[in-house]
Amino acid sequence: MVALFDTPPTVPSLNQPSSSTECLFCEGFTGAALTDERVWPAWMIREFEKRGVAIEGSRSAVPVMQDCSNRWLSVLENDCKPLLLRVWNQPTVLNPQERELLAVWATKTAITVDAYGSPSLPRGFAHDLRVSRRPSPGVWVWATAFVGPIRYAAAWGSDVRLEALADLPGPHGLTITFTAGPILFQVMFVYERGEFEVDIRADDAALLMALWPTGAETCQWPPGGFDDEAAERLVVRFSGTDPDGLLSDRGERVT
C-alpha cells in the first residue's frame, strides 16, 4: 500500500488581521475562488433606494470564499432581513433569540467594516463567528434607534483602552459603531483575557439595548434614541477619552 501525503496548507494565524488574498472568515482550503462580499448587503441598499437614499460606497466589498458567501453568510442575511425591516418600520418586542440574531448580524457587519481598507481585528473573531454562529467571548453588542438626521450606512472605528490594563501596550480592543438605516449598532471587540465589567453612563445605558451577551428577558424596541451628539460620545466611550468605559480587575494579553 502506498500512502500519499500532500504538503499541509499553511493555517492563517488567528491573532493577525486577514489579508486581501485570504477569506475573511475561513481558511479557504476548499479550492473555491474568492468573491466579493459587500459590506452593506444588496437587499439593504435596495431598501434605502426605495426611500430615495443613495449610499456612497454601496459596492464596498471584502474578499470571502464562495462557500462562505453562498452558504452561511447568505443564510444569515435572509434570516435577519425580515427582522431588521420590522425593527426599522415599527415599535416591536424582541425576544432573546431575535436579539442574538441581530448581534450575530451586527458582529458580521462590524468585521467586514473593519476588513474594508486596512483591517486591524484579529481574524480569530471572524473565524469563531463562522464556526459557532455566535460572537466570540470578548465581544459586546448594543443597539439603539438613531433619531437623526438618519445616516443610512455610516461607520466609525475607535480603539479600546482599558484603565485596569494601562501597563500593557494598547490598544486593548476596537469598537465599530455603524448605522443601518434608523438603527445605531456598536460592537466592541476586546483583545485581552480577564474578568471585565462594562460601565456605561447612566443616561446612555437607559437608551441602549444589550444584544450580546444576550439576556433571557424580552425587550421593547426602541429602547430610546441617540442624536448626533450622543452618537459621537458613544463612538469614543471606550477610547480612554471618556471617564466611563471598560474596567477590569485583571487581564492578560491574548496571543
C-alpha positions as CSV (number, residue, x, y, z in Angstrom):
1,M,0.0,0.0,0.0
2,V,1.3,3.5,-0.9
3,A,0.3,6.4,1.2
4,L,0.5,9.8,-0.5
5,F,0.9,12.9,1.7
6,D,0.4,16.4,0.4
7,T,2.2,19.3,2.0
8,P,-0.4,20.6,4.5
9,P,-1.6,24.1,3.8
10,T,-0.4,27.0,5.9
11,V,-3.0,27.8,8.6
12,P,-3.5,31.6,8.8
13,S,-2.7,33.0,12.2
14,L,-5.9,33.8,14.1
15,N,-4.3,36.6,16.1
16,Q,-3.4,38.6,13.0
17,P,-5.7,40.5,10.7
18,S,-6.8,38.9,7.4
19,S,-5.2,39.9,4.1
20,S,-6.7,40.7,0.7
21,T,-5.7,37.3,-0.6
22,E,-7.5,35.3,2.2
23,C,-11.1,34.7,3.0
24,L,-12.1,36.8,5.9
25,F,-14.0,34.0,7.7
26,C,-12.3,30.7,6.8
27,E,-9.0,29.1,5.9
28,G,-10.0,28.7,2.3
29,F,-8.9,25.1,1.9
30,T,-11.9,24.2,-0.4
31,G,-10.1,25.4,-3.5
32,A,-13.0,27.7,-4.4
33,A,-12.3,31.2,-5.7
34,L,-12.5,34.3,-3.7
35,T,-15.5,36.5,-4.3
36,D,-16.6,40.0,-3.2
37,E,-18.8,40.2,-0.1
38,R,-20.5,43.6,0.2
39,V,-20.1,45.4,3.4
40,W,-23.6,46.7,3.1
41,P,-25.8,43.9,1.7
42,A,-27.5,44.4,-1.7
43,W,-31.0,44.0,-0.2
44,M,-30.3,46.8,2.3
45,I,-29.1,49.1,-0.4
46,R,-32.3,48.5,-2.4
47,E,-34.4,49.3,0.7
48,F,-32.5,52.6,1.1
49,E,-33.1,53.4,-2.6
50,K,-36.8,52.8,-2.1
51,R,-36.6,55.6,0.5
52,G,-34.9,57.8,-2.0
53,V,-31.4,57.5,-0.4
54,A,-28.3,56.7,-2.5
55,I,-25.4,55.3,-0.5
56,E,-21.9,56.4,-1.3
57,G,-19.6,53.3,-1.4
58,S,-22.6,51.0,-1.6
59,R,-20.5,48.5,-3.6
60,S,-17.7,48.4,-1.0
61,A,-16.7,44.7,-0.6
62,V,-14.2,42.4,1.1
63,P,-12.8,39.0,-0.1
64,V,-14.5,35.8,1.1
65,M,-14.7,32.3,-0.2
66,Q,-17.7,31.5,-2.4
67,D,-18.7,28.7,0.0
68,C,-18.9,31.3,2.8
69,S,-20.8,33.8,0.7
70,N,-23.3,31.4,-0.8
71,R,-23.9,29.4,2.3
72,W,-23.9,30.7,5.9
73,L,-23.5,34.4,5.1
74,S,-26.4,34.2,2.6
75,V,-28.5,32.4,5.2
76,L,-27.7,35.0,7.9
77,E,-28.8,37.8,5.6
78,N,-32.0,36.0,4.7
79,D,-32.8,35.3,8.3
80,C,-32.0,38.8,9.5
81,K,-33.7,40.8,6.7
82,P,-37.3,40.5,7.9
83,L,-36.2,41.2,11.5
84,L,-34.3,44.3,10.5
85,L,-37.2,45.6,8.4
86,R,-39.6,45.0,11.3
87,V,-37.3,47.0,13.7
88,W,-37.0,49.8,11.1
89,N,-40.7,50.2,10.5
90,Q,-42.5,49.9,13.8
91,P,-42.1,49.6,17.6
92,T,-41.8,45.9,18.4
93,V,-40.8,43.4,21.1
94,L,-37.6,41.4,20.7
95,N,-37.2,38.1,22.3
96,P,-33.7,36.7,23.3
97,Q,-33.4,34.6,20.0
98,E,-34.1,37.8,17.9
99,R,-31.6,39.8,19.9
100,E,-29.0,37.2,19.4
101,L,-29.7,37.1,15.7
102,L,-29.2,40.8,15.5
103,A,-26.0,40.5,17.5
104,V,-24.6,37.9,15.0
105,W,-25.5,40.1,12.0
106,A,-24.1,43.2,13.7
107,T,-20.8,41.4,14.5
108,K,-20.5,40.1,10.9
109,T,-21.1,43.6,9.6
110,A,-18.6,45.2,12.0
111,I,-16.0,42.6,11.0
112,T,-16.5,43.4,7.3
113,V,-16.4,47.2,8.0
114,D,-13.0,46.7,9.7
115,A,-11.7,44.5,6.9
116,Y,-12.5,47.0,4.2
117,G,-9.4,49.1,3.8
118,S,-6.7,48.3,6.5
119,P,-8.1,45.6,8.8
120,S,-6.9,45.6,12.5
121,L,-9.2,42.9,14.0
122,P,-7.5,39.6,14.6
123,R,-9.1,37.1,12.2
124,G,-10.0,34.8,15.1
125,F,-13.2,36.9,15.7
126,A,-14.4,36.2,12.2
127,H,-13.3,32.5,12.4
128,D,-15.2,32.0,15.6
129,L,-18.3,33.6,14.2
130,R,-18.3,31.2,11.2
131,V,-17.8,28.2,13.3
132,S,-20.2,28.9,16.2
133,R,-22.6,31.3,14.5
134,R,-22.2,33.4,17.7
135,P,-19.9,36.3,18.6
136,S,-16.7,35.3,20.5
137,P,-16.2,35.7,24.2
138,G,-14.8,39.2,24.4
139,V,-17.4,40.7,22.1
140,W,-20.2,43.0,23.3
141,V,-23.0,44.3,21.0
142,W,-25.5,47.1,21.7
143,A,-28.2,48.8,19.6
144,T,-30.4,51.8,19.8
145,A,-32.5,54.0,17.5
146,F,-30.8,56.7,15.6
147,V,-33.0,59.8,15.7
148,G,-31.4,61.9,13.2
149,P,-30.7,63.1,10.9
150,I,-30.6,59.4,9.8
151,R,-27.3,58.2,8.4
152,Y,-28.3,55.2,6.5
153,A,-24.9,53.4,6.2
154,A,-22.1,55.1,8.1
155,A,-19.4,53.6,10.3
156,W,-16.8,54.7,12.8
157,G,-13.9,52.8,14.4
158,S,-12.3,53.6,17.7
159,D,-9.5,52.0,19.8
160,V,-10.4,50.5,23.2
161,R,-8.1,51.2,26.1
162,L,-8.6,49.5,29.4
163,E,-7.9,51.6,32.5
164,A,-7.0,48.5,34.6
165,L,-4.5,47.3,31.9
166,A,-2.8,50.6,31.4
167,D,0.6,48.9,31.9
168,L,0.0,46.8,28.8
169,P,0.7,48.3,25.4
170,G,-2.6,49.3,23.7
171,P,-4.9,49.3,22.0
172,H,-6.7,46.6,24.0
173,G,-9.5,46.3,21.6
174,L,-11.7,48.0,18.9
175,T,-15.2,49.3,18.7
176,I,-17.0,49.5,15.4
177,T,-20.1,51.8,15.5
178,F,-22.3,51.9,12.5
179,T,-25.8,52.8,11.3
180,A,-28.1,50.5,9.4
181,G,-31.0,52.8,8.5
182,P,-32.6,54.1,11.7
183,I,-30.6,51.7,13.9
184,L,-27.3,52.5,15.5
185,F,-25.2,49.5,16.4
186,Q,-22.0,49.3,18.4
187,V,-19.8,46.2,18.5
188,M,-16.8,46.1,20.9
189,F,-14.0,43.5,20.4
190,V,-11.6,43.1,23.3
191,Y,-8.2,41.5,22.7
192,E,-7.5,40.7,26.4
193,R,-8.5,37.8,28.6
194,G,-9.8,38.6,32.0
195,E,-12.9,39.5,34.0
196,F,-14.4,42.6,32.6
197,E,-17.3,44.8,33.6
198,V,-18.8,47.3,31.2
199,D,-19.6,50.6,33.0
200,I,-21.8,52.8,30.9
201,R,-23.0,56.3,31.6
202,A,-26.5,56.0,33.2
203,D,-28.1,58.3,30.7
204,D,-26.6,56.3,27.8
205,A,-27.4,52.9,29.3
206,A,-31.1,53.8,29.5
207,L,-31.2,54.3,25.7
208,L,-29.2,51.2,24.7
209,M,-30.4,47.6,24.2
210,A,-27.8,45.0,25.0
211,L,-27.8,42.4,22.2
212,W,-24.8,40.3,23.2
213,P,-24.2,38.8,25.7
214,T,-27.9,38.1,25.4
215,G,-30.0,38.1,28.5
216,A,-33.2,35.9,28.9
217,E,-35.6,38.8,29.1
218,T,-37.9,40.1,26.3
219,C,-37.2,43.8,25.4
220,Q,-39.2,46.6,23.9
221,W,-37.8,48.3,20.8
222,P,-36.8,51.0,20.5
223,P,-35.2,51.5,23.9
224,G,-34.7,55.2,23.2
225,G,-32.7,57.1,20.6
226,F,-29.3,58.7,20.0
227,D,-28.9,62.0,18.2
228,D,-25.6,63.1,16.6
229,E,-24.1,64.4,19.8
230,A,-24.9,61.2,21.7
231,A,-23.6,59.0,18.8
232,E,-20.3,60.9,18.8
233,R,-19.9,60.2,22.5
234,L,-20.8,56.6,22.0
235,V,-18.1,56.1,19.4
236,V,-15.2,57.1,21.7
237,R,-16.6,55.9,25.1
238,F,-14.0,53.2,25.5
239,S,-11.1,55.0,23.9
240,G,-9.8,56.5,27.2
241,T,-11.1,60.0,26.5
242,D,-14.4,59.3,28.3
243,P,-14.3,58.8,32.1
244,D,-16.8,56.0,31.7
245,G,-15.6,52.9,30.0
246,L,-14.5,49.3,30.3
247,L,-13.0,48.3,33.7
248,S,-11.2,45.1,34.6
249,D,-9.8,43.7,37.8
250,R,-7.3,41.5,36.0
251,G,-6.4,40.5,32.4
252,E,-3.7,39.1,30.2
253,R,-2.9,39.7,26.6
254,V,-4.4,37.2,24.2
255,T,-1.7,35.6,22.0
